[in-house]
Amino acid sequence: MSRLFPHLFSPFKIKGKRFKNRLFMAAHGTGYAEDGGVGERALEYYRARISEGIGLLITEATHVVPIAGQNYAQLDASSDDCIPRFKRLADLCREHDCRYFAQIYHEGRARAHSLDGSEQVALAPSAIPDERFHIMPRAMTVAMIDEFTGHFAAATRRLRAAGMDGVEILVGMGYLFSQFLSPRTNQRKDAYGGSPEARLRFLSETLGAMRAEAGDDFLIGIRIAAEEHDPDGLRPKDTTTACAMLDAAGLVDFVNVTVSGTHGLTGASYIVPPMFVGTGHTLDLAQAVREAVSVPVMTVGRINQPQEAERAVASGQTDMVGMVRALIADPEFVTKAQADRPDDIRACIACNQACIGHRHQGFGVSCIQFPESGREIEFGVRVPAVVKKNVAVIGGGPGGMKAAAVAAERGHNVTLYEKANRLGGQALLAQALPGREEFGGIVTNLECELARHGVEIRKGVEVSAEQVLSWPHDAVILATGATPRIPAGAFEDAHVVTAWDILQNKANVGRSIVIADWRADWIGPGIAEMLSAQGCAVQLCVNAEMMGEKVQSYVRTHYVGRLKMLGVPVTPYVRLFGADADTVYFQHVITGEAIEREAETLVVSCGHDSDTGLLDALEGKVPELHAIGDCLSPRTAEEAVFEGLKVGSAV
């Protein structure tokens, strides 16, 4: 029993089934489904979390209708072929005393994926278009509703046969059943619309059919969004009413509460909430549902620390706490918490870059802090060094820190050199922006790993090539980073400063400012928000189709709202041409026309130039020389840390 988190690690029962603790890994698209089933990469991804003590695993949204050939990797329970595909994971869960549920669903009108590149017919309760995918669905007939009820019942039978403990229907988040429940998307005049009871009928009949297939000892519940943050979506009153009615009818064994919806951009931005959204933001809503039902309630909601999870259970807001990104960032989260070692947990910083960001790009999920996630086959086991080496790492940003920590963990003697008086590099600049404070967590987490593995750290030391050549080191890893790039152009008499100058408080910017944003990432919008909040008149001019084009869409959506509230005008499709004392000159990238913006100060956020001084001086002169991160090519912390992992694993 944990001394610090007694409620979190107390056993729990749902309808007689025992759960060893109150922590579960919630359903999330991993990108590692193979042929609709759990393949080797997915199995190892889940093994890394199951073996570390989670009490329940709920696998990702699983289709109940065939999706063979779909260009987006998902699980499929539409035929008996799924039974052996899921059984291996069910056996693994049983081996580690971990309960296993599958989540089943249908998108309804939120059908964003294709089988062959063409747009498919989307189904919904009524022919009402959405704002996110811009789909006009077909209203389902009663025969279609009956057919889908059968699909969900058959999928439940198969998943029970695969050895699972239960299933949950994904009711909320703007998918098919949510569309039926919402009076704003269900405008039917038949038995499936017009009143709360009628709008609930499809779900009630489906749950009844599932129970008939599964039997009483198989757990069946729902995941519902208490608030979908969209004009078309569910409101808390809709949710609590529906949950209370299902509970009174004895149709659910548990309710899993979340927020967000796929109807539009606002709701979607809460599906995987970025760091702009506070931790535990669903707990009050979960508590309201818990007070309306007699069955156990679970919830998720950017809970990334065991202290928060403990308070949620102890206060009665929820019976179980679900996590996704917290367990992607640290598969050992549960083990560390149960051992009363919360400070050793690698806390998720909700940057959304390599988790949902990868997923939206068609890749499997990972983590910028812990790129081993999703790559367990290649990097899941730290292989001890055969020959112990003296390794020098030059540059104490995230990439250098990761390389040093991994190399030391493998048994090498590692010294890390950083010319500044603090470790962290550009991550320290990122955390200075409004709403980005948690980004500094990557530095804190890596510092803990350096200390744990005995890396010698020398700060305030600028290393020369001559010094390196005089050292008795067997391997040198360069992580020297980059410097702000000043683009070519005519800037005579202009007051030009860099984004770094702003973040390091090295610039007096005046009252009117134009930001030239070539990178189209989070830096330009972050600087715009910071300066606007200080009372400056700010204009953001972007060399891209939109502000934040390279940023994960949920993060970008929040930036759009924040800058709109501050009244910051954004001009896309422009390249910086030059500036003088009171005007910044741009060229439209499509038409070539000149565009002028008056300003006292030009802030350039135009990318970076690699710092290759040491690399150029040492290449061919050091027996084992590696370069990682921005000194190879200016990119992001994700690439730097991943390259640090690869080099630290290889030296």
C-alpha positions in Angstrom: 0.0 0.0 0.0 1.3 3.5 -0.9 1.8 5.8 2.1 1.3 8.9 0.0 -1.5 7.7 -2.2 -3.7 5.3 -0.2 -6.9 5.9 -2.1 -5.3 5.6 -5.5 -3.9 2.2 -4.7 -6.8 0.8 -2.9 -8.6 -2.1 -4.6 -11.9 -1.5 -6.2 -14.8 -3.6 -7.6 -17.3 -3.1 -10.4 -20.1 -5.5 -10.2 -18.0 -8.0 -8.3 -14.9 -7.7 -10.6 -11.8 -6.6 -8.6 -9.5 -3.9 -9.8 -6.1 -3.8 -8.0 -6.0 0.0 -8.0 -7.8 3.1 -9.3 -5.6 3.9 -12.3 -6.4 3.0 -15.8 -4.9 3.7 -19.2 -7.8 5.3 -21.2 -8.7 4.6 -24.8 -6.6 6.5 -27.3 -5.6 6.0 -30.9 -2.1 4.6 -31.0 -1.5 4.3 -34.7 -0.1 0.8 -34.1 -3.1 -1.3 -35.1 -2.2 -3.9 -37.8 -4.9 -5.3 -40.0 -7.5 -4.1 -37.5 -5.8 -6.0 -34.7 -3.1 -5.7 -32.0 0.2 -6.3 -33.7 3.7 -6.6 -32.2 4.4 -2.9 -31.9 1.1 -2.3 -30.1 1.6 -5.3 -27.9 5.0 -4.1 -26.7 3.6 -0.5 -26.3 0.9 -1.8 -24.0 3.2 -4.3 -22.3 5.4 -1.4 -21.1 2.4 0.0 -19.2 0.6 -3.1 -18.2 3.8 -4.6 -16.6 4.2 -1.4 -14.5 1.0 -1.7 -12.6 -2.0 -0.1 -14.3 -5.3 -1.5 -12.9 -7.2 -1.4 -16.2 -6.4 -1.0 -19.9 -9.0 0.3 -22.3 -7.9 0.0 -25.9 -8.7 2.5 -28.6 -11.9 3.2 -30.4 -12.7 -0.1 -32.2 -15.0 -0.2 -35.3 -18.0 -2.6 -35.3 -18.4 -2.3 -39.1 -15.7 -3.4 -41.6 -12.9 -0.9 -42.3 -10.5 -3.1 -44.3 -8.3 -0.9 -46.5 -8.8 2.2 -44.5 -5.9 4.6 -44.7 -6.0 5.3 -40.9 -4.8 2.5 -38.5 -7.6 1.5 -36.2 -8.9 -1.6 -34.4 -11.7 -3.6 -35.9 -14.2 -6.0 -34.2 -16.5 -6.4 -37.2 -15.7 -10.1 -37.7 -14.6 -13.2 -35.8 -11.1 -12.7 -37.2 -10.6 -10.2 -34.4 -10.8 -12.8 -31.6 -7.2 -14.1 -31.8 -5.9 -10.6 -32.6 -7.2 -9.4 -29.2 -6.6 -12.5 -27.2 -2.8 -12.1 -27.0 -3.4 -8.7 -25.3 -6.1 -10.1 -23.0 -3.7 -12.9 -21.9 -1.0 -10.3 -21.2 -3.4 -8.3 -19.1 -4.5 -11.4 -17.2 -0.8 -12.3 -16.5 -0.3 -8.9 -14.8 -3.6 -8.7 -13.0 -4.8 -5.9 -15.2 -8.4 -5.7 -16.3 -9.0 -5.2 -20.0 -11.9 -3.3 -21.7 -12.3 -2.5 -25.4 -13.9 0.7 -26.5 -16.4 0.3 -29.5 -17.9 3.0 -31.6 -19.1 4.4 -34.8 -18.2 7.9 -36.0 -21.6 8.8 -37.5 -21.2 12.1 -39.4 -17.6 12.5 -38.1 -16.3 10.1 -40.8 -12.9 11.7 -41.6 -11.2 8.6 -43.1 -11.5 6.9 -46.4 -11.1 3.4 -47.9 -9.8 4.6 -51.3 -9.3 8.3 -51.2 -12.9 9.1 -52.1 -15.4 10.6 -49.6 -17.7 8.0 -48.1 -21.4 8.4 -47.2 -21.6 9.4 -43.6 -24.5 8.5 -41.4 -26.2 10.5 -38.6 -29.6 10.8 -36.9 -30.4 13.8 -39.1 -29.0 15.4 -42.2 -27.2 18.2 -40.4 -23.6 19.2 -41.4 -20.7 19.6 -39.0 -18.2 22.4 -38.8 -15.0 20.4 -38.5 -15.0 17.9 -41.3 -17.6 19.7 -43.4 -19.6 16.6 -44.0 -23.3 16.5 -45.0 -24.5 13.1 -43.6 -27.3 10.9 -44.6 -30.1 10.5 -42.0 -30.2 6.9 -40.8 -33.4 4.8 -41.5 -34.9 2.7 -38.7 -33.6 -0.4 -40.6 -30.1 1.1 -40.4 -30.5 1.7 -36.7 -31.5 -1.9 -36.1 -28.6 -3.1 -38.2 -26.1 -1.0 -36.2 -27.6 -2.4 -32.9 -26.7 -5.8 -34.2 -23.2 -4.8 -35.1 -22.5 -3.5 -31.6 -24.0 -6.7 -30.0 -21.9 -9.0 -32.3 -18.7 -7.0 -31.5 -19.4 -7.4 -27.8 -19.8 -11.2 -28.2 -16.4 -11.4 -30.1 -14.6 -9.3 -27.5 -15.8 -11.4 -24.7 -14.7 -14.5 -26.6 -11.2 -12.8 -26.9 -10.9 -12.9 -23.1 -11.8 -9.3 -22.2 -13.4 -8.2 -19.0 -15.8 -5.6 -20.5 -16.5 -3.0 -23.2 -17.4 0.6 -23.2 -19.4 2.3 -26.0 -17.9 5.7 -27.0 -21.1 7.6 -26.6 -19.8 11.2 -26.4 -17.2 13.3 -28.1 -19.5 14.0 -31.1 -19.7 10.5 -32.5 -22.8 8.6 -33.5 -24.5 8.0 -30.2 -23.7 11.6 -29.1 -25.3 12.8 -32.3 -28.5 10.9 -31.3 -28.5 12.2 -27.8 -28.0 15.9 -28.6 -31.3 17.8 -29.4 -29.2 20.0 -31.7 -28.1 17.2 -34.0 -31.1 14.9 -33.6 -34.1 16.5 -35.2 -35.9 13.2 -36.0 -39.7 13.1 -35.7 -40.0 9.3 -35.2 -39.4 7.1 -32.2 -35.7 8.0 -32.0 -36.1 11.7 -31.6 -38.1 14.5 -30.1 -37.7 13.9 -26.3 -34.8 12.8 -24.0 -36.3 9.3 -23.8 -36.6 9.0 -27.6 -33.1 10.4 -28.3 -31.8 7.8 -25.8 -33.7 4.9 -27.4 -30.9 3.9 -29.9 -28.3 3.7 -27.2 -30.7 1.9 -24.8 -31.6 -0.7 -27.4 -27.9 -1.2 -28.3 -26.9 -1.7 -24.6 -29.7 -4.2 -24.2 -28.6 -6.2 -27.2 -25.0 -6.1 -26.0 -26.1 -7.4 -22.6 -28.0 -10.2 -24.2 -24.9 -11.3 -26.1 -22.4 -10.9 -23.3 -24.2 -12.2 -20.1 -24.4 -10.5 -16.7 -20.7 -11.1 -15.6 -19.3 -9.1 -18.5 -19.0 -5.4 -17.8 -20.7 -2.9 -20.1 -20.5 0.8 -19.8 -20.2 4.1 -21.7 -17.7 6.8 -22.2 -19.6 10.1 -22.5 -18.5 13.7 -22.8 -20.2 15.7 -20.1 -19.6 18.9 -22.0 -18.7 18.9 -25.7 -17.7 22.5 -26.0 -19.7 23.0 -29.3 -23.0 24.6 -30.3 -24.1 21.2 -31.7 -22.8 19.2 -28.7 -24.0 17.8 -25.4 -24.4 20.0 -22.4 -24.0 18.8 -18.8 -27.8 18.7 -18.4 -28.1 16.4 -21.4 -25.3 14.2 -20.1 -26.5 13.8 -16.5 -30.1 13.2 -17.7 -29.0 10.4 -20.1 -26.7 8.8 -17.6 -29.3 8.8 -14.9 -31.9 7.2 -17.2 -29.5 4.5 -18.3 -28.6 3.8 -14.7 -32.2 3.6 -13.6 -32.8 1.1 -16.4 -29.9 -1.1 -15.3 -28.2 -0.8 -18.7 -24.7 0.3 -17.6 -22.2 -1.0 -15.1 -20.0 2.1 -15.2 -19.8 5.6 -16.7 -16.5 7.0 -18.0 -16.7 10.8 -18.1 -14.7 13.0 -20.4 -15.2 16.4 -22.3 -14.8 17.5 -25.9 -16.4 16.8 -29.2 -15.7 16.4 -32.9 -18.5 18.7 -34.1 -16.2 21.7 -34.5 -12.8 23.2 -33.8 -13.5 24.4 -30.3 -14.7 21.0 -29.0 -11.9 19.2 -30.9 -9.3 21.3 -29.2 -10.3 19.6 -25.9 -10.0 16.0 -27.2 -6.3 16.1 -26.2 -6.1 19.3 -24.3 -2.8 21.2 -24.6 -1.1 22.9 -21.8 -3.3 26.0 -22.1 -6.1 23.8 -20.5 -5.8 23.3 -16.7 -5.1 19.9 -15.2 -8.1 18.0 -13.9 -10.6 20.1 -15.9 -13.2 17.3 -16.0 -13.4 16.5 -12.3 -16.3 18.8 -11.4 -18.3 17.4 -14.3 -17.4 13.8 -13.4 -18.6 14.5 -9.8 -22.0 15.8 -11.2 -22.4 12.6 -13.1 -21.4 10.5 -10.1 -24.1 12.3 -8.0 -26.7 11.4 -10.6 -25.9 7.7 -10.9 -25.5 4.7 -8.6 -22.8 2.9 -10.7 -19.1 3.7 -10.5 -17.7 6.7 -12.4 -14.3 7.0 -14.1 -12.8 10.1 -15.6 -9.9 11.5 -17.5 -8.8 15.1 -18.0 -5.1 16.0 -18.2 -4.3 14.5 -14.8 -0.6 14.0 -15.0 0.5 13.7 -11.3 -0.4 11.1 -8.7 -1.2 13.9 -6.2 -4.0 15.1 -8.4 -5.3 11.6 -9.0 -5.3 10.8 -5.2 -7.3 14.0 -4.5 -9.8 13.2 -7.1 -10.5 9.7 -5.6 -10.3 10.8 -2.0 -12.7 13.6 -2.5 -15.3 11.5 -4.2 -15.2 13.2 -7.6 -14.5 9.9 -9.3 -13.9 6.2 -8.5 -11.1 5.7 -11.0 -8.7 8.0 -12.8 -7.7 7.5 -16.4 -4.5 8.7 -18.0 -3.0 8.6 -21.5 -0.2 11.1 -22.1 1.0 10.8 -18.5 1.6 7.1 -19.3 3.1 7.8 -22.7 5.6 10.2 -21.1 6.4 7.7 -18.3 5.3 4.1 -18.6 6.6 3.6 -15.0 4.2 6.2 -13.6 2.2 3.7 -11.6 5.2 1.8 -10.2 6.9 5.1 -9.1 3.7 6.4 -7.5 3.0 3.2 -5.7 6.6 3.3 -4.3 6.0 6.8 -3.1 8.5 8.3 -5.6 6.4 11.0 -7.3 9.4 13.2 -7.9 10.9 10.5 -10.2 7.9 10.6 -12.5 8.5 12.2 -15.9 5.5 14.5 -16.0 3.7 15.1 -19.3 3.9 18.7 -20.4 0.9 18.5 -22.8 2.8 19.8 -25.8 0.8 17.5 -28.1 3.7 17.3 -30.5 4.7 13.6 -30.7 1.6 12.0 -29.2 -1.6 13.3 -31.0 0.6 15.3 -33.3 2.2 12.1 -34.7 -1.3 10.4 -34.8 -2.7 13.2 -37.0 0.3 12.8 -39.3 -0.5 9.1 -39.7 2.3 7.9 -37.4 2.2 6.0 -34.2 2.2 8.0 -30.9 5.4 8.8 -29.0 6.6 11.5 -26.7 9.1 14.4 -27.2 10.5 13.7 -23.7 10.5 9.9 -23.9 10.9 8.8 -27.6 11.2 5.2 -26.4 7.3 5.3 -26.3 6.0 3.5 -29.3 9.5 2.4 -30.1 9.7 -0.3 -27.3 10.9 -2.9 -29.8 14.0 -0.9 -30.6 14.6 1.0 -27.4 12.5 -0.6 -24.7 15.4 -2.2 -23.0 18.6 -0.3 -22.2 21.4 -2.4 -23.4 24.5 -2.2 -21.1 27.7 -1.0 -22.7 30.1 -3.8 -23.6 33.1 -1.4 -23.3 32.9 1.3 -20.7 33.9 4.7 -22.2 34.6 8.2 -21.1 32.0 10.3 -23.0 31.9 14.0 -23.3 28.6 15.7 -24.2 28.9 19.3 -25.2 25.6 21.3 -25.0 23.1 21.0 -22.2 19.8 21.4 -24.1 17.2 18.6 -24.1 19.2 16.7 -26.8 22.5 16.8 -25.0 20.8 16.0 -21.7 19.0 12.9 -23.1 22.2 11.6 -24.8 24.1 12.0 -21.5 21.5 10.3 -19.4 21.1 7.4 -21.7 24.9 6.9 -22.2 25.4 7.0 -18.4 22.5 4.6 -17.7 24.2 2.1 -20.0 27.4 2.3 -17.9 29.6 5.0 -19.5 31.4 7.7 -17.6 29.7 10.8 -18.9 30.5 14.5 -18.5 28.1 17.1 -19.7 29.4 20.6 -20.6 27.1 23.6 -20.9 28.3 27.2 -21.5 25.3 28.8 -19.8 24.7 28.6 -16.0 21.6 26.6 -16.5 20.7 23.5 -18.4 17.8 23.5 -20.8 18.8 25.5 -23.9 15.9 26.7 -25.9 13.4 24.9 -23.6 14.1 27.7 -21.1 12.9 30.2 -23.7 9.8 28.3 -24.5 8.7 28.2 -20.9 8.9 32.0 -20.7 5.9 32.4 -23.1 2.4 32.8 -21.8 0.7 29.4 -21.2 3.9 27.5 -22.1 5.3 27.4 -18.6 4.9 23.6 -18.4 7.4 23.2 -21.3 10.1 23.8 -18.7 9.1 20.4 -17.3 11.2 18.7 -20.0 14.3 20.3 -18.4 13.3 19.3 -14.8 12.6 15.8 -15.9 15.9 15.4 -17.8 17.8 16.9 -14.9 16.4 14.2 -12.6 17.5 11.5 -15.1 21.0 13.0 -15.2 21.3 12.9 -11.4 19.8 9.4 -11.2 22.4 8.0 -13.6 25.4 9.9 -12.2 26.3 12.3 -15.0 28.9 14.8 -14.1 27.7 18.3 -15.1 29.9 21.3 -15.7 27.9 24.5 -16.3 29.3 27.9 -17.2 32.0 26.3 -19.3 32.5 27.2 -23.0 34.5 24.4 -24.6 37.0 25.0 -27.4 38.1 22.6 -30.1 41.7 22.7 -28.6 40.3 21.6 -25.2 38.3 18.7 -26.7 41.4 17.5 -28.6 43.4 17.5 -25.4 40.8 15.4 -23.5 41.2 11.6 -22.9 37.6 11.0 -23.9 36.7 8.0 -26.0 33.6 9.6 -27.5 32.3 13.2 -28.0 28.7 14.1 -28.6 28.0 17.6 -29.9 24.6 19.2 -29.0 25.7 22.8 -29.5 22.3 23.9 -30.8 21.6 27.0 -33.0 21.3 30.7 -32.9 18.5 33.0 -34.2 18.5 33.6 -38.0 18.4 37.1 -39.3 17.0 36.8 -42.8 18.5 38.6 -45.8 16.9 42.0 -46.6 17.2 45.7 -46.4 17.0 46.8 -42.7 18.8 50.2 -42.7 17.6 52.4 -39.8 15.1 49.7 -38.6 14.9 48.5 -35.0 15.2 44.8 -35.5 15.2 42.3 -32.6 14.9 38.5 -32.4 12.3 36.4 -30.6 15.2 35.3 -28.3 15.9 39.0 -27.4 12.3 39.4 -26.3 12.4 36.2 -24.2 15.7 37.1 -22.6 14.6 40.6 -21.8 17.3 42.1 -24.0 15.1 44.4 -26.1 13.2 47.6 -25.7 10.5 47.1 -28.3 8.4 50.3 -28.0 4.7 50.4 -28.5 4.0 49.2 -32.1 5.5 45.9 -33.2 5.4 43.7 -36.3 6.4 40.1 -35.9 7.8 38.4 -39.0 7.1 34.7 -38.5 8.8 32.5 -41.1 8.7 29.3 -39.0 4.9 29.3 -38.5 5.3 27.4 -35.2 4.4 28.4 -31.6 7.1 31.1 -31.2 5.5 33.9 -33.3 2.0 33.5 -31.8 3.6 33.2 -28.3 5.6 36.4 -28.7 2.5 38.2 -30.1 0.5 37.1 -27.1 3.2 38.2 -24.7 3.7 41.6 -26.1 0.0 42.3 -26.7 -0.7 41.4 -23.0 2.0 44.0 -22.1 0.0 46.7 -23.9 1.9 46.8 -27.2 0.1 47.1 -30.5 1.2 43.9 -32.3 0.7 42.5 -35.8 1.7 39.0 -36.7 2.8 38.4 -40.3 3.3 34.8 -41.3 5.1 33.1 -44.2 2.6 30.3 -44.3 -1.0 29.5 -45.1 -2.0 30.1 -41.4 -0.6 31.1 -38.1 0.9 28.1 -36.3 0.8 25.9 -39.4 3.5 23.6 -38.1 1.9 23.3 -34.6 -0.5 20.5 -33.7 -4.0 21.6 -34.6 -5.5 21.5 -31.0 -2.6 23.8 -29.9 -3.1 26.1 -32.9 -6.8 26.4 -32.2 -6.2 27.7 -28.7 -3.6 30.2 -30.0 -6.1 31.4 -32.6 -8.6 32.1 -29.8 -6.1 33.7 -27.5 -4.8 36.1 -30.1 -8.4 36.9 -31.3 -9.3 37.9 -27.7 -6.3 40.2 -27.6 -7.2 41.7 -30.9 -3.9 40.7 -32.6 -4.3 40.9 -36.5 -2.7 38.1 -38.4 -1.6 38.3 -42.0 -0.7 35.0 -43.8 1.0 34.4 -47.1 3.7 37.1 -46.7 7.5 37.0 -46.8 9.7 39.6 -45.1 11.4 41.9 -47.6 12.9 44.7 -45.4 12.3 47.5 -42.9 13.2 51.0 -42.1 12.6 53.3 -39.1 8.8 53.1 -39.1 7.7 50.5 -41.7 8.1 46.8 -42.3 7.9 45.6 -45.9 6.5 42.3 -47.0 5.8 40.6 -50.3 2.7 38.4 -50.8 4.0 35.0 -51.6 1.3 34.3 -54.2 0.7 37.6 -56.0 4.0 39.2 -55.4 2.4 42.5 -54.3 4.0 44.7 -51.8 2.5 44.9 -48.3 3.5 47.5 -45.7 3.0 47.5 -42.0 3.8 50.5 -39.8 5.8 49.6 -36.6 8.6 50.9 -34.3 10.1 47.5 -33.9 10.4 44.4 -36.1 10.6 41.1 -34.3 12.0 38.4 -36.4 11.0 34.8 -35.7 12.7 33.3 -38.8 14.2 30.1 -37.7 17.7 29.4 -36.6 21.2 28.8 -37.9 23.1 25.7 -36.8 26.1 26.3 -34.4 28.6 24.1 -36.3 31.8 25.7 -35.0 33.0 22.7 -32.9 31.6 20.2 -35.4 33.6 21.8 -38.3 36.8 22.0 -36.1 36.6 18.4 -34.8 35.4 16.5 -37.8 38.0 13.8 -38.7 40.1 14.6 -35.6 38.1 12.8 -32.9 37.9 9.0 -33.0 34.2 8.9 -32.2 32.3 12.1 -32.9 28.5 12.4 -33.0 26.3 15.5 -33.6 22.7 15.7 -32.7 19.8 18.2 -32.7 20.0 21.7 -34.0 23.8 21.7 -34.7 22.9 19.1 -37.4 19.9 21.0 -38.6 17.6 23.4 -36.7 14.4 21.6 -35.8 12.6 21.0 -32.5 13.1 19.5 -29.1 11.5 16.3 -30.4 14.2 15.6 -32.9 17.0 16.6 -30.5 15.8 14.3 -27.8 15.2 11.4 -30.2 18.7 11.8 -31.6 20.1 12.0 -28.1 18.4 8.6 -27.4 19.8 7.0 -30.5 23.3 8.3 -30.0 23.3 7.5 -26.2 22.2 4.0 -27.1 24.9 3.6 -29.7 28.1 4.9 -28.1 
